[in-house]
Amino acid sequence: MLNDSLDDCEHLFAAPENEAEDASHGIAMLLQHLPDRQRLPIRYLKIEGGSVADTAKRTGMSESAVKIGIHRGLKALAASIRALE
């Protein structure tokens, strides 16, 4: 048993290529529940890698409002994740 090959057990392990897709889907589902003022800044800045200034222009929000939206949105996401545990 200790020397058995794992080749026959591949179906028991998660495929790495699916992990990123599953994580992205999970984040997208959680983001859906946030208001636009939180969801859009998180998407544009944290997920797409934009800047605060670019995110402010894209959303029509001030740079301060973008930062506040991200802070509040990440706090809400953390609470949602804790509730799922």
Buried (B, 14 or more C-beta within 10 A) or exposed (E): EEEEEEEEEEEEEEEEEEEEEEEEEEBEEBBEEBEEBBBBBBBBBBEEEBEBEBBBBBBEBEEEBBBBBBEBBBEBBEEBEEEEE
